[in-house]
Amino acid sequence: MGSFRLKPVAGETYLAILNLPDGKQKIYNLPKANAEGTVLQIEDDLNKDSLLLTLQISPGMVNNQTCHLLGLARGVTCYGAKLILKQNKIEAHIAKALFPTGIAHFVVLEDSGRPINERLVFIDRHDNLLFDFKTEDRIYHPHDSIPVSIKVTDARGKPVTGSFSLAVTDNGQVKADSSNNIVSNILLTSDLKGSVEDAGWYFGNDQLKELALDNLMLTQGWVGYGWKSMLKDNITAVYKPEPEFGIGGRVMKLINSPLKNAKIVLFSPAINFIRDTVSNQNGQFMFTHLPQADTIDYVIQATKKGGGNYGVDLSVDEFKPAAIVKMANPLIKPWYVNSDTTALKLSDNRKKYQQEKDKMLYGVRGRVLKEVVIKSTKIIKGSQNLNGPGQADLVFDEDDLLKVAKKSLLRLLQEKVKDFRLGTHVFVAHATPVYSNVIFRWYFINDKFVLFIVDGIPLYKSIPINSVDDITTFLQSHNAEDVKGIEINYSKIYASNYEARYGAGNILVQLAFIEITTRTGKGNIYNNTPGVYHYRPIPLTMAKQFYQPKYTTITKSTLPDLRSTIHWDPNIITDENGEARISFYAADQPTSYTLILQGTDLKGNLGFKTATINVK
């Protein structure tokens, strides 16, 4: 990156010509200069305590119009001033002390709030936290307990209390990356677009970093505003903030108006949990402070203020994950192509560890068998399948159905069952003048009529069905999570038992059978009682502890300790003296370890430091 000054002349166009080392040239068109506008410049003299801000205005904009200058940092307004455009040039000295360390955004706004210019500048207050590592000895040996004392102070040397993380890695297997850390991320890259190469370099001691930082602000800190599209449409947030796990929704009347003061009951029989609330004037409700269980089912029921649920429409805000855009042909280079010695050593150690583990489990003379693929049948508990549970052409068990929990049965069958369709069949009448051909609409798999069986009972016997529209309504009004399993039988080997029991009689058609097993097993899925909703939250990821071996004088190691990450502690809290103490055990191999400590104090000041420990 670089920069130079350019004063464009009206009516002229400009090119950038790059002379490359190989003698070739590349030519780029510079953006067309506007006849009217503003230029915002900021000069930062490191020896001064203020910034010099200059706003240059084209003659056509010198009209005594009122504008506003704002200085923002970390989403907070740190500076504000009113500007009157009555001359071609406005200068302002702005104290750096008004801003925290990091990127400051200076924006010129019209009275309407519309930005007309913006410039980013990096302000360094030199107030990052200072870390000090201390160990009892400078050199350690394999399996030694290595104690580390940490002391954290502010820039003036005053001890601070804060939360910090420490990672210890083996330099022989892992290349420690100090370029991307909490300081470079929060103070620099999080405010810029694109990838910043070696972000940690900008916080080093290189004398060129100040100029390079400003060039970085002028390139990757440049912004534009699409005001035509922004003013045209009312922009709303796609995803709501989630401070905690909660269940919310809305209760409506048949006439599509909010039902206020409705009683909402949330319960889960599995964990003996029950909670109730009432809906507000907009029909909305929310349950918070819910138990954090890995897998749990809730039933939510809404009733009117005076009792009863007739005409009550209950909806729950289901979690909708963001769409994942996949690359058509991701260019991922195999790890072993042009790998360095560090990556190869890590791979070799993993292989060596597995070999030693196999010896311990199977003996020195043990042989590794070839891969054996074991195929099992999906079993549906409580299934009334005439061929036996899981004996079908296609089976969806409970795990399959919970993955698509809120997908309707109709959509599931359309997406997962090949050639499942809604079609027509023509029954040809006998050659008499009394009867004519009959066109019949129904569901088919290939050209076979589908008969739906629920817990061993044909669907037309369990609920009133007079037409294919009733079947469609049934399939659309019930979701995958409402049933335990679905078994599809259409081939001769699986459909023959069904044909014998539910035979076509004198109807000359072939049949396919879809056996649905409900959660109650009583021949009918819950009938979508008004005001009742079954809710299954997405599973939680429970916190896990980082494995830390412990070696004593009598410890006999049976497996090699080839860890690449020696220690990790994500929550080290310093006391009122700014001190904390941790310890970890060295692995088997003589090498050196890199310690990476980073974190923040209670006032938001950041710190980052690395250190090295030798193991001989």
C-alpha positions as MATLAB code, in Angstrom:
seq = 'MGSFRLKPVAGETYLAILNLPDGKQKIYNLPKANAEGTVLQIEDDLNKDSLLLTLQISPGMVNNQTCHLLGLARGVTCYGAKLILKQNKIEAHIAKALFPTGIAHFVVLEDSGRPINERLVFIDRHDNLLFDFKTEDRIYHPHDSIPVSIKVTDARGKPVTGSFSLAVTDNGQVKADSSNNIVSNILLTSDLKGSVEDAGWYFGNDQLKELALDNLMLTQGWVGYGWKSMLKDNITAVYKPEPEFGIGGRVMKLINSPLKNAKIVLFSPAINFIRDTVSNQNGQFMFTHLPQADTIDYVIQATKKGGGNYGVDLSVDEFKPAAIVKMANPLIKPWYVNSDTTALKLSDNRKKYQQEKDKMLYGVRGRVLKEVVIKSTKIIKGSQNLNGPGQADLVFDEDDLLKVAKKSLLRLLQEKVKDFRLGTHVFVAHATPVYSNVIFRWYFINDKFVLFIVDGIPLYKSIPINSVDDITTFLQSHNAEDVKGIEINYSKIYASNYEARYGAGNILVQLAFIEITTRTGKGNIYNNTPGVYHYRPIPLTMAKQFYQPKYTTITKSTLPDLRSTIHWDPNIITDENGEARISFYAADQPTSYTLILQGTDLKGNLGFKTATINVK';
ca = [
       0.000    0.000    0.000;
       1.069    3.561   -0.542;
      -0.310    7.053   -1.013;
       0.402   10.291   -2.868;
      -1.347   13.637   -3.228;
      -3.357   14.408   -6.348;
      -5.282   17.555   -7.260;
      -7.558   16.667  -10.185;
      -8.482   19.258  -12.819;
     -12.062   19.571  -14.017;
     -12.682   17.843  -17.341;
      -9.635   15.598  -17.160;
      -9.439   11.852  -16.603;
      -6.545   10.051  -14.935;
      -4.797    6.691  -15.181;
      -2.593    4.801  -12.755;
       0.312    3.124  -14.564;
       2.181    0.436  -12.619;
       5.673   -0.575  -13.748;
       6.174   -4.156  -12.591;
       9.583   -5.706  -11.803;
       9.438   -7.929  -14.903;
       9.177   -4.884  -17.173;
       5.443   -5.197  -17.799;
       2.908   -2.462  -17.152;
      -0.587   -2.497  -15.713;
      -2.944    0.412  -16.302;
      -5.999    1.250  -14.192;
      -8.590    3.984  -14.642;
      -8.891    6.210  -11.583;
     -12.432    7.065  -10.443;
     -14.001    9.958  -12.292;
     -13.676   13.227  -10.368;
     -16.907   14.920   -9.332;
     -17.399   18.594  -10.177;
     -18.841   19.304   -6.723;
     -18.126   17.797   -3.327;
     -15.928   17.840   -0.261;
     -12.463   16.569    0.650;
     -11.813   15.454    4.225;
      -8.175   15.234    5.292;
      -6.664   14.352    8.675;
      -3.047   14.846    9.692;
      -1.723   13.072   12.767;
       1.560   14.402   14.113;
       2.892   11.886   16.613;
       4.562   14.664   18.594;
       1.298   16.541   19.114;
      -1.696   15.767   21.297;
      -4.288   16.727   18.664;
      -5.355   15.876   15.102;
      -5.542   18.498   12.356;
      -8.778   18.001   10.438;
      -9.273   19.900    7.165;
     -12.537   20.007    5.230;
     -12.250   21.490    1.721;
     -15.494   22.496   -0.018;
     -16.146   23.095   -3.709;
     -17.463   26.608   -4.620;
     -20.943   25.351   -5.456;
     -21.404   24.013   -1.923;
     -20.407   27.192   -0.117;
     -23.972   28.228    0.699;
     -24.030   28.802    4.474;
     -25.552   25.358    4.887;
     -25.269   23.806    8.353;
     -23.448   20.481    8.654;
     -22.299   18.369   11.558;
     -18.942   16.765   12.256;
     -18.969   13.636   14.423;
     -16.067   11.616   15.793;
     -17.009    8.010   16.628;
     -15.016    5.204   18.231;
     -16.216    1.706   19.182;
     -19.792    2.761   18.429;
     -19.685    5.745   20.825;
     -19.767    9.430   19.860;
     -16.594   10.986   21.292;
     -16.650   14.346   19.494;
     -19.233   16.602   17.871;
     -19.226   20.048   16.253;
     -21.500   22.191   14.070;
     -20.059   23.411   10.743;
     -21.349   26.259    8.581;
     -20.265   26.019    4.952;
     -19.436   29.694    4.364;
     -15.871   29.307    3.120;
     -13.859   26.895    0.971;
     -11.811   25.526    3.819;
     -12.552   24.622    7.428;
      -9.887   23.481    9.881;
     -10.258   22.000   13.347;
      -7.812   20.785   15.990;
      -9.273   17.764   17.811;
      -7.721   16.399   21.007;
      -6.668   12.743   20.799;
      -7.488   12.344   24.484;
     -11.196   12.374   23.597;
     -10.840    8.980   21.893;
      -9.795    5.539   23.119;
      -7.017    3.650   21.387;
      -8.241    2.252   18.073;
      -9.950    3.388   14.906;
     -11.842    6.699   15.011;
     -14.489    7.497   12.372;
     -14.889   11.162   11.435;
     -18.139   11.756    9.548;
     -19.554   14.945    8.006;
     -23.366   14.902    7.985;
     -26.027   17.100    6.441;
     -28.809   18.435    8.675;
     -30.969   15.525    7.500;
     -28.407   13.056    8.869;
     -27.144   12.000    5.452;
     -23.326   11.502    5.434;
     -21.402   13.362    2.737;
     -17.861   12.381    3.719;
     -16.022   10.039    6.066;
     -12.396    9.467    7.023;
     -10.883    6.869    9.332;
      -7.790    7.441   11.456;
      -5.987    5.229   13.962;
      -5.342    6.831   17.365;
      -2.772    5.220   19.642;
      -2.956    6.340   23.271;
      -0.219    3.848   24.238;
      -2.427    2.570   27.040;
      -2.533   -1.165   26.375;
      -2.048   -3.495   29.332;
       1.459   -4.699   30.226;
       2.144   -8.373   31.002;
       5.020   -9.960   32.861;
       5.784  -13.710   32.912;
       7.873  -15.272   35.666;
       8.972  -18.911   36.071;
      10.991  -20.524   38.850;
      13.602  -21.975   36.478;
      14.578  -21.087   32.943;
      14.938  -24.690   31.719;
      12.578  -27.611   32.319;
      12.546  -31.305   31.432;
       9.826  -33.654   30.053;
       6.961  -34.311   32.493;
       8.097  -31.448   34.747;
       5.443  -29.292   36.381;
       5.975  -25.793   35.022;
       4.601  -22.995   37.236;
       4.028  -19.590   35.658;
       3.357  -16.379   37.571;
       1.527  -13.624   35.695;
       1.431   -9.959   36.609;
      -0.760   -7.477   34.729;
      -0.520   -3.687   35.026;
      -1.856   -0.718   33.114;
       0.366    1.614   31.085;
       1.280    3.538   34.264;
       2.317    0.388   36.127;
      -0.791    0.142   38.330;
      -2.008   -3.462   38.964;
      -5.305   -4.347   37.297;
      -7.953   -7.031   37.755;
      -9.151   -8.653   34.573;
      -9.956  -11.831   32.655;
      -7.281  -13.416   30.489;
      -6.636  -16.546   28.448;
      -3.387  -18.486   28.144;
      -2.418  -20.926   25.399;
       0.793  -22.972   25.471;
       1.837  -24.751   22.261;
       4.743  -26.935   21.165;
       6.883  -25.014   18.669;
       8.014  -28.272   17.106;
       4.446  -29.070   16.015;
       2.612  -25.737   15.887;
       3.643  -22.418   14.417;
       2.435  -19.870   16.954;
       0.531  -17.087   15.189;
       0.780  -13.808   17.054;
      -0.496  -11.648   14.162;
      -4.158  -12.302   14.956;
      -4.813  -11.554   18.617;
      -7.324   -9.739   20.804;
      -5.574   -6.370   20.367;
      -5.253   -6.490   16.574;
      -8.757   -7.893   16.188;
     -10.693   -5.481   18.406;
      -8.684   -2.354   17.708;
      -8.036   -2.869   13.989;
      -9.400   -5.685   11.827;
     -12.952   -5.708   13.238;
     -13.477   -2.180   11.851;
     -12.040   -2.851    8.387;
     -13.208   -4.733    5.337;
     -11.281   -7.589    3.775;
      -8.249   -9.430    5.121;
      -5.448   -7.513    6.824;
      -2.119   -9.215    6.260;
      -0.109   -9.699    9.471;
      -2.296   -7.416   11.581;
       0.003   -7.787   14.576;
       2.825   -5.997   12.683;
       0.952   -2.687   13.029;
       1.386   -2.924   16.809;
       5.122   -3.649   16.723;
       8.141   -1.365   16.865;
       8.717   -0.832   13.134;
       9.129    2.883   12.396;
       7.112    2.533    9.188;
       3.991    1.299   10.986;
       2.483    4.792   11.551;
       2.459    5.648    7.839;
       1.363    2.116    6.958;
      -1.551    2.344    9.420;
      -2.803    5.533    7.780;
      -2.515    3.977    4.322;
      -4.499    1.013    5.665;
      -7.250    3.403    6.838;
      -7.344    5.054    3.382;
      -7.693    1.734    1.536;
      -9.570   -0.887    3.546;
     -11.219    1.753    5.714;
     -12.866    3.475    2.755;
     -16.686    3.313    2.755;
     -19.519    4.246    0.414;
     -23.215    4.789    1.006;
     -26.003    3.385   -1.168;
     -28.539    5.947   -0.057;
     -30.989    5.424   -2.905;
     -31.584    1.808   -1.936;
     -31.392    2.515    1.818;
     -34.016    5.267    1.717;
     -36.265    3.276   -0.600;
     -36.792    0.272    1.640;
     -37.413    0.140    5.350;
     -34.493   -1.883    6.695;
     -35.163   -4.135    9.680;
     -32.884   -6.502   11.533;
     -33.002  -10.064   10.180;
     -31.958  -11.701   13.445;
     -32.944  -10.550   16.907;
     -30.344  -10.380   19.684;
     -30.410  -13.375   22.030;
     -29.212  -12.418   25.528;
     -30.360  -15.806   26.827;
     -32.315  -18.887   25.822;
     -36.031  -18.124   25.764;
     -39.246  -19.224   24.087;
     -41.531  -16.565   22.670;
     -44.491  -16.401   20.369;
     -47.867  -14.874   19.701;
     -51.526  -15.695   20.292;
     -54.125  -14.635   17.699;
     -57.880  -14.855   17.231;
     -59.641  -16.374   14.228;
     -60.098  -12.885   12.764;
     -56.302  -12.493   12.800;
     -56.239   -9.982   15.644;
     -54.062  -10.238   18.791;
     -55.490  -12.093   21.772;
     -54.401  -10.225   24.900;
     -54.405  -11.580   28.455;
     -54.465  -15.140   27.170;
     -53.064  -17.667   29.646;
     -49.968  -19.449   28.293;
     -48.702  -22.611   29.966;
     -45.301  -24.111   29.167;
     -44.508  -27.577   30.484;
     -42.183  -30.493   29.875;
     -43.247  -33.845   31.373;
     -39.753  -35.308   30.874;
     -38.145  -32.993   33.448;
     -41.275  -32.217   35.495;
     -41.115  -28.536   34.582;
     -44.045  -26.087   34.283;
     -44.276  -22.307   33.868;
     -47.132  -19.940   32.970;
     -47.552  -16.340   31.786;
     -50.085  -14.121   29.980;
     -49.936  -12.473   26.568;
     -49.598   -8.698   26.248;
     -51.874   -6.358   24.271;
     -50.192   -7.479   21.032;
     -50.752  -11.139   21.844;
     -47.028  -11.690   22.451;
     -45.496  -13.757   25.246;
     -42.008  -14.803   26.354;
     -40.609  -17.446   28.711;
     -37.069  -16.864   30.045;
     -34.716  -18.426   32.627;
     -35.434  -21.906   31.264;
     -33.425  -24.996   32.267;
     -30.372  -25.667   30.091;
     -30.958  -29.261   29.096;
     -29.200  -30.950   26.186;
     -32.366  -32.358   24.587;
     -35.829  -31.413   25.793;
     -39.410  -31.264   24.512;
     -41.899  -28.578   25.518;
     -45.656  -28.361   25.135;
     -47.115  -24.844   25.023;
     -50.837  -24.334   25.543;
     -52.838  -21.118   25.228;
     -56.362  -20.513   26.500;
     -58.603  -17.462   26.541;
     -58.878  -15.292   29.632;
     -62.231  -16.859   30.540;
     -61.128  -20.376   29.589;
     -61.441  -22.463   26.447;
     -59.300  -22.601   23.341;
     -61.825  -22.304   20.507;
     -60.492  -19.975   17.826;
     -57.075  -19.654   19.482;
     -54.150  -19.610   17.042;
     -50.794  -20.106   18.788;
     -47.483  -19.555   16.994;
     -43.951  -19.876   18.408;
     -40.834  -18.103   17.169;
     -38.763  -20.996   15.852;
     -35.013  -20.639   15.412;
     -34.099  -20.023   11.775;
     -30.381  -20.495   11.069;
     -28.636  -18.225    8.609;
     -28.282  -19.549    5.087;
     -24.875  -21.061    4.351;
     -23.456  -20.173    0.957;
     -21.253  -22.970   -0.340;
     -18.557  -22.459   -2.932;
     -19.078  -24.437   -6.131;
     -15.444  -25.563   -6.280;
     -13.581  -24.641   -3.094;
      -9.861  -24.477   -3.734;
      -8.529  -26.370   -0.728;
      -4.957  -27.543   -1.016;
      -4.230  -30.933    0.614;
      -2.275  -30.521    3.848;
       0.626  -32.614    2.576;
       1.336  -30.446   -0.511;
       4.309  -28.148    0.156;
       3.937  -28.739    3.894;
       6.668  -27.443    6.151;
       8.567  -29.577    8.649;
       6.383  -28.402   11.544;
       3.159  -29.673    9.943;
       4.810  -32.939    8.936;
       6.092  -33.490   12.468;
       2.606  -32.945   13.895;
       1.197  -35.543   11.471;
       4.018  -37.981   12.275;
       3.424  -37.634   16.022;
      -0.280  -38.350   15.639;
       0.518  -41.486   13.637;
       3.100  -42.585   16.231;
       0.598  -42.046   19.065;
      -2.008  -44.200   17.313;
       0.526  -46.990   16.731;
       1.481  -47.024   20.413;
      -2.175  -47.042   21.400;
      -2.847  -50.012   19.101;
       0.071  -51.897   20.657;
      -1.314  -51.338   24.133;
      -4.821  -52.433   23.158;
      -4.076  -55.310   20.776;
      -0.532  -56.411   21.687;
       2.719  -56.126   19.806;
       1.806  -58.966   17.444;
      -1.672  -57.683   16.796;
      -2.765  -57.167   13.200;
      -4.928  -54.379   11.877;
      -7.921  -55.829   10.055;
      -9.277  -54.406    6.848;
     -12.192  -52.039    7.111;
     -15.498  -53.809    7.741;
     -18.701  -51.963    6.891;
     -21.596  -52.966    9.149;
     -25.042  -52.214    7.816;
     -27.952  -52.096   10.223;
     -31.676  -51.727    9.819;
     -33.409  -48.644   11.167;
     -35.837  -49.850   13.810;
     -39.052  -47.934   14.567;
     -40.164  -48.701   18.127;
     -43.855  -49.564   18.282;
     -44.144  -49.938   14.505;
     -47.137  -51.916   13.178;
     -45.291  -52.690    9.954;
     -46.651  -55.989    8.645;
     -43.157  -56.973    7.507;
     -41.569  -56.189   10.865;
     -40.104  -52.910   12.182;
     -37.696  -51.373    9.683;
     -38.490  -53.906    6.947;
     -39.441  -51.524    4.128;
     -38.130  -50.012    0.915;
     -37.437  -46.709    2.657;
     -37.349  -45.937    6.392;
     -37.219  -42.617    8.289;
     -36.538  -43.162   11.981;
     -36.857  -40.729   14.859;
     -33.367  -39.282   14.351;
     -34.128  -38.537   10.696;
     -37.403  -36.840   11.556;
     -36.003  -34.660   14.357;
     -33.439  -33.223   11.931;
     -36.310  -31.731    9.907;
     -38.571  -31.224   12.926;
     -40.908  -28.488   11.652;
     -41.109  -29.736    8.076;
     -44.607  -30.942    7.194;
     -45.168  -34.612    6.377;
     -46.228  -33.616    2.866;
     -43.051  -31.664    2.188;
     -40.913  -34.405    3.711;
     -42.422  -37.057    1.432;
     -42.098  -34.795   -1.608;
     -38.403  -34.125   -0.908;
     -37.261  -37.547    0.334;
     -39.386  -40.110   -1.532;
     -38.546  -40.421   -5.189;
     -41.523  -40.152   -7.572;
     -43.973  -39.319   -4.749;
     -46.516  -37.018   -6.387;
     -50.094  -35.820   -6.548;
     -51.527  -37.051   -9.838;
     -54.571  -38.371  -11.646;
     -55.726  -41.796  -12.783;
     -58.325  -42.507  -15.416;
     -60.714  -45.378  -14.699;
     -61.964  -46.663  -18.040;
     -65.700  -47.454  -17.994;
     -67.299  -50.599  -19.431;
     -68.502  -50.409  -23.010;
     -72.045  -49.367  -22.190;
     -73.737  -46.051  -22.871;
     -74.583  -45.663  -19.179;
     -71.059  -45.093  -17.757;
     -68.213  -42.785  -18.806;
     -64.509  -42.616  -17.899;
     -63.696  -41.308  -14.363;
     -60.641  -39.107  -13.636;
     -59.450  -39.718  -10.050;
     -56.961  -37.458   -8.162;
     -54.729  -39.112   -5.549;
     -51.167  -39.501   -4.303;
     -48.856  -41.864   -6.158;
     -45.389  -43.402   -5.915;
     -44.529  -43.998   -9.538;
     -47.902  -45.215  -10.855;
     -49.012  -46.901   -7.633;
     -51.827  -45.580   -5.494;
     -50.621  -44.658   -1.985;
     -52.545  -45.955    1.000;
     -51.625  -44.226    4.270;
     -51.549  -46.442    7.394;
     -51.321  -44.887   10.877;
     -50.314  -47.357   13.628;
     -51.748  -50.234   11.609;
     -55.044  -48.472   10.848;
     -55.820  -47.033    7.386;
     -55.958  -43.255    7.585;
     -59.453  -43.062    6.127;
     -60.722  -45.065    9.126;
     -58.964  -42.997   11.810;
     -60.150  -39.559   10.641;
     -62.949  -38.519    8.257;
     -61.477  -38.350    4.747;
     -63.740  -37.729    1.799;
     -61.251  -36.601   -0.856;
     -57.581  -36.147   -1.707;
     -57.898  -32.616   -0.291;
     -58.494  -34.108    3.153;
     -55.326  -36.186    2.791;
     -53.411  -33.049    1.740;
     -54.732  -31.105    4.732;
     -53.688  -33.908    7.065;
     -50.147  -34.128    5.633;
     -49.685  -30.357    5.671;
     -50.965  -29.868    9.224;
     -48.617  -32.395   10.834;
     -44.861  -32.094   11.071;
     -42.035  -34.611   11.025;
     -41.455  -34.192   14.765;
     -45.022  -35.313   15.466;
     -44.258  -38.948   14.527;
     -41.646  -41.563   15.502;
     -41.144  -43.167   12.124;
     -42.274  -43.491    8.511;
     -41.868  -46.699    6.458;
     -42.440  -46.736    2.691;
     -43.506  -50.041    1.074;
     -43.898  -50.121   -2.702;
     -41.890  -53.089   -4.015;
     -43.535  -56.495   -4.358;
     -41.474  -58.005   -1.539;
     -42.653  -55.438    1.012;
     -46.093  -54.490   -0.354;
     -47.487  -58.046   -0.683;
     -48.389  -58.428    3.010;
     -50.196  -55.084    2.918;
     -52.045  -56.003   -0.270;
     -53.265  -59.187    1.366;
     -54.761  -57.234    4.267;
     -55.790  -53.990    2.569;
     -56.176  -55.466   -0.927;
     -57.521  -53.509   -3.805;
     -60.464  -55.855   -4.150;
     -62.043  -55.304   -7.497;
     -60.223  -51.997   -8.097;
     -57.694  -52.741  -10.797;
     -54.791  -50.610   -9.498;
     -51.419  -51.278   -7.890;
     -50.845  -49.988   -4.357;
     -47.991  -48.559   -2.339;
     -48.226  -48.244    1.435;
     -46.862  -45.581    3.799;
     -46.837  -46.783    7.419;
     -46.731  -43.927    9.954;
     -45.880  -44.672   13.602;
     -47.111  -42.037   16.028;
     -45.651  -41.112   19.403;
     -48.760  -42.357   21.220;
     -49.145  -45.528   19.162;
     -52.940  -45.191   19.414;
     -53.745  -44.931   15.745;
     -54.020  -41.173   15.367;
     -51.614  -38.268   15.563;
     -52.597  -35.521   17.966;
     -55.303  -33.610   16.156;
     -53.710  -30.153   16.238;
     -55.746  -28.973   19.177;
     -56.270  -25.207   18.888;
     -53.843  -23.291   21.085;
     -51.398  -26.196   21.522;
     -47.828  -26.151   20.173;
     -45.046  -28.739   20.475;
     -41.627  -27.065   20.670;
     -38.214  -28.715   20.522;
     -35.260  -26.320   20.931;
     -32.058  -27.014   19.053;
     -29.628  -29.022   21.218;
     -27.162  -27.118   23.381;
     -23.423  -27.599   23.258;
     -22.299  -28.221   26.802;
     -18.957  -26.822   27.980;
     -16.013  -29.233   28.048;
     -12.818  -29.079   30.063;
      -9.404  -29.045   28.429;
      -7.502  -32.270   29.152;
      -4.483  -31.805   31.421;
      -2.323  -34.836   32.340;
      -0.726  -35.000   35.779;
       2.687  -36.587   36.320;
       4.005  -37.655   39.726;
       7.154  -39.482   40.777;
       5.332  -42.823   40.614;
       3.489  -42.160   37.364;
       4.312  -44.738   34.685;
       3.300  -43.523   31.251;
       1.798  -46.223   29.035;
       1.294  -43.982   26.003;
       3.602  -41.310   24.567;
       2.652  -37.740   25.436;
       2.838  -36.029   22.041;
       0.471  -33.130   22.702;
       0.763  -30.160   20.338;
      -1.296  -27.890   22.631;
       0.309  -28.255   26.037;
      -2.081  -26.092   28.037;
      -5.111  -23.873   27.572;
      -6.905  -21.830   30.208;
      -9.623  -19.474   28.902;
     -10.455  -17.715   32.169;
      -7.535  -16.584   34.287;
      -8.644  -13.918   36.784;
      -5.995  -11.640   38.266;
      -6.364  -10.475   41.863;
      -6.188   -6.931   43.277;
      -2.399   -7.037   42.866;
      -2.781   -7.894   39.193;
      -1.335  -11.349   39.807;
      -2.330  -14.912   38.944;
      -0.529  -18.253   39.021;
      -1.030  -21.303   36.813;
       0.905  -24.523   36.180;
       0.991  -27.291   33.600;
       2.989  -30.437   32.831;
       5.481  -30.692   29.984;
       5.063  -33.405   27.370;
       7.588  -36.068   26.314;
       9.733  -34.357   23.740;
      12.521  -31.807   24.293;
      11.474  -28.643   22.536;
      10.391  -25.072   23.244;
       6.922  -23.832   24.156;
       5.264  -20.561   23.176;
       2.989  -18.941   25.766;
       0.324  -16.591   24.413;
      -1.480  -14.467   27.011;
      -4.251  -12.025   26.087;
      -7.326  -10.445   27.620;
      -8.922   -7.316   29.033;
      -9.423   -5.558   32.339;
     -12.725   -4.320   33.761;
     -12.412   -0.992   31.896;
     -11.990   -2.514   28.443;
      -8.222   -1.999   28.154;
      -6.582   -4.768   26.132;
      -3.300   -6.621   26.322;
      -1.334   -9.297   24.476;
       2.090  -10.867   24.973;
       4.081  -13.972   24.048;
       6.914  -15.721   25.879;
       9.044  -18.840   25.390;
       9.924  -21.726   27.729;
      12.572  -24.347   26.913;
      12.211  -28.052   27.674;
      15.474  -30.051   27.534;
];
